[in-house]
Amino acid sequence: MSNASRVIVTASDENYAWLCLNLLESLGKWARITHVIDIGLTPASRQAIESRCAGVVDVPEDAWTSAGAAVAYAGAMTIRPQLTRLFDHDYIMWIDADCWVQDRSAISTYFDIARRDHGNFVLAAELDVEYPHCISAYDARMERLRDLHSQLWDEAVAEELHGNVLMNTGVFAASRQSPVWNACEEHVKMQYLENTRLADSARLSHMAEQQSLNRVLHETQLFTVMPAEFNWTCGAGPLVRNGFYVETPILRRRPRIVHLTQLSAFEAQYREKYLIYESRRQRIRRFVRQRLLRQAD
């Protein structure tokens, strides 16, 4: 598959600009086919990001955007169903700006499976033996999702979706020909333009797009589920730093893509545990510094 047929897309405002730069560095050569959608960057940040990727693009004037959503970054969600109108590539991969790539082979895997399972969205489920909620609180999580779905649609839809695994939309790949794009856009557009509850609830504003895509996927069955390592949501499961890599604490698996979810709540914890992206030089410096400190003790 040639690079001309593939594109990686993310979006960033000024608050996430530093994370976006980390993502681009972690992508290595894949940054050459990565485009960043500007949803509120300063000129300085835009210039810095533009120098590290294939290009920074504005939200088109004919794109529809959120109307009164409770979160300022809702544009990152409303633009996702519209990606096929912004990019004419055969296969599109989306990666949230608060992700970083630990194993770059994951990118090839996403694209290869999207091509093999043509029409399917390829994405990871928030389901893993090392996610605590899957072991001791899964029923409670399902009830919270049912409540969320009843606020987005109604009790009947909430009941239909109840028990279905939640797939995280922070990282996905799909063919531009997938019928999921249009079906998802219809739901997302309705939520952000017509559901007045989104104006008063940050939770609904944040989750409406993800739940809309999940509804379409479960109704159409046009999805391929990836293991959690391909989009490890740090808000759902712990990670530990082990030398140059971050790993799961029990099985010592190395996530391919690390997703720093719920950053506003957990940033201090992520920094304390060294889960924020580090370049090779930064990792070497930290390793040497920590070794010297141990020797001094």
Residue pairs with C-beta under 8 A, 6 or more apart in sequence:
1 90
1 91
1 111
1 112
1 115
3 32
3 33
4 89
5 89
5 90
5 91
6 33
6 89
6 90
6 91
6 92
6 93
6 111
7 33
7 34
7 35
7 54
7 87
7 89
7 91
7 92
7 93
8 27
8 30
8 33
8 34
8 35
8 93
8 94
8 95
8 107
9 34
9 35
9 36
9 37
9 83
9 86
9 87
9 92
9 93
9 94
9 95
10 20
10 23
10 34
10 35
10 36
10 37
10 94
10 95
10 96
10 97
11 36
11 37
11 38
11 39
11 75
11 76
11 79
11 97
12 19
12 20
12 36
12 37
12 38
12 39
12 40
12 41
12 45
12 49
12 76
12 97
13 39
13 40
13 41
13 72
13 73
13 75
13 76
14 40
14 41
14 42
14 45
15 73
16 73
16 97
16 98
17 41
17 42
17 45
17 48
17 49
19 97
19 98
19 100
19 260
19 263
20 36
20 49
20 97
21 48
21 49
21 52
22 100
22 276
22 277
23 95
23 97
23 98
23 99
23 100
23 101
23 277
24 31
24 34
24 36
24 49
24 52
24 53
25 31
25 52
25 277
25 279
26 100
26 101
26 102
26 104
26 277
27 34
27 101
27 104
27 107
28 101
28 104
29 104
30 101
30 104
30 107
31 52
31 53
31 54
32 53
32 54
33 54
34 53
34 54
35 53
35 54
35 55
35 56
35 57
35 87
36 49
36 50
36 53
36 55
36 56
36 57
36 97
37 56
37 57
37 58
37 59
37 76
37 79
37 86
38 46
38 56
38 57
38 58
38 59
39 59
39 73
39 75
39 76
39 79
40 72
40 73
40 75
41 49
41 56
46 56
49 56
50 56
57 86
59 65
59 75
59 79
60 85
60 86
63 78
63 79
63 82
63 85
63 86
64 78
64 82
64 189
64 193
65 74
65 75
65 78
65 79
65 192
66 74
66 75
66 77
66 78
66 192
66 193
66 198
66 205
67 192
67 193
68 196
68 198
68 199
69 192
69 198
69 199
69 205
70 198
70 199
70 200
70 201
70 202
70 204
70 205
71 202
71 205
71 206
74 192
74 205
76 96
76 97
77 188
77 192
77 206
77 208
77 209
77 210
78 188
78 189
78 192
78 209
79 86
80 94
80 169
80 188
80 209
81 181
81 184
81 185
81 188
81 189
81 209
81 213
82 185
83 92
83 94
83 181
84 92
84 176
84 181
87 176
88 176
89 176
90 175
90 176
91 111
91 114
91 115
91 173
91 174
91 175
91 176
92 173
92 174
92 176
93 107
93 110
93 111
93 114
93 171
93 172
93 173
94 169
94 170
94 171
94 172
94 173
95 101
95 170
95 171
95 257
96 170
96 171
96 259
98 170
98 259
98 260
98 261
98 263
99 170
99 171
99 231
99 257
99 258
99 259
99 260
100 257
100 258
100 260
100 277
101 107
101 256
101 257
101 258
102 245
102 246
102 254
102 255
102 256
102 257
102 258
103 254
103 255
103 256
103 257
105 256
106 230
106 256
106 257
109 226
109 230
109 256
110 122
110 171
110 172
110 173
110 226
110 230
111 173
113 120
113 122
113 173
113 224
113 226
114 120
114 122
114 173
114 174
114 175
115 175
117 224
118 175
118 177
118 178
119 175
119 177
119 178
119 179
119 180
119 222
120 174
120 178
120 222
120 223
120 224
121 172
121 173
121 174
121 178
121 180
121 213
121 217
121 222
121 223
121 224
122 172
122 173
122 174
122 223
122 224
122 226
123 167
123 168
123 169
123 171
123 172
123 173
123 223
123 224
123 225
123 226
123 231
124 167
124 168
124 171
124 225
124 226
124 227
124 228
124 229
124 230
124 231
125 165
125 166
125 167
125 168
125 225
125 226
125 228
126 165
126 166
126 167
126 168
126 228
126 233
126 236
127 134
127 165
127 166
127 228
128 134
128 227
128 228
128 236
128 237
129 135
129 251
130 228
130 237
130 238
130 248
130 249
130 250
130 251
130 253
131 228
131 233
131 236
131 237
132 236
132 237
133 140
133 141
133 236
142 162
142 163
145 161
145 162
145 166
145 211
146 158
146 159
146 161
146 162
147 158
148 203
148 204
148 207
148 211
149 157
149 158
149 161
149 162
149 211
149 215
150 157
150 158
151 197
151 201
151 204
152 191
152 195
152 204
152 207
152 208
152 211
152 212
153 215
157 215
161 214
161 215
161 218
164 214
164 218
165 225
166 210
166 214
167 213
167 214
167 217
167 223
167 225
168 210
168 231
168 233
168 259
169 209
169 210
169 213
169 214
170 231
170 233
170 259
170 261
171 230
171 231
171 257
171 259
174 180
174 181
178 222
179 220
179 222
180 213
180 216
180 217
180 220
180 222
183 216
183 220
184 212
184 213
184 216
187 212
187 213
187 215
187 216
188 208
188 209
188 212
188 213
191 198
191 208
191 209
191 212
192 198
192 205
192 208
192 209
195 204
195 208
197 204
198 204
198 205
198 208
199 205
216 222
217 223
228 237
228 255
229 253
229 254
229 255
229 256
229 257
230 255
230 256
230 257
231 257
231 259
232 239
232 248
232 255
232 256
232 257
232 258
232 259
233 259
233 261
234 258
234 259
234 260
234 261
234 262
234 266
234 270
234 275
235 261
235 262
235 265
235 266
236 261
237 248
238 248
238 249
239 246
239 247
239 248
239 249
239 255
239 258
239 273
239 275
240 246
240 247
240 248
240 249
240 273
241 247
241 273
241 274
241 275
242 252
243 287
244 280
244 283
244 287
245 254
246 254
246 255
246 258
246 274
246 275
247 253
247 254
247 255
248 255
258 275
258 277
260 266
260 267
260 270
260 275
260 276
263 270
270 276
274 286
278 286
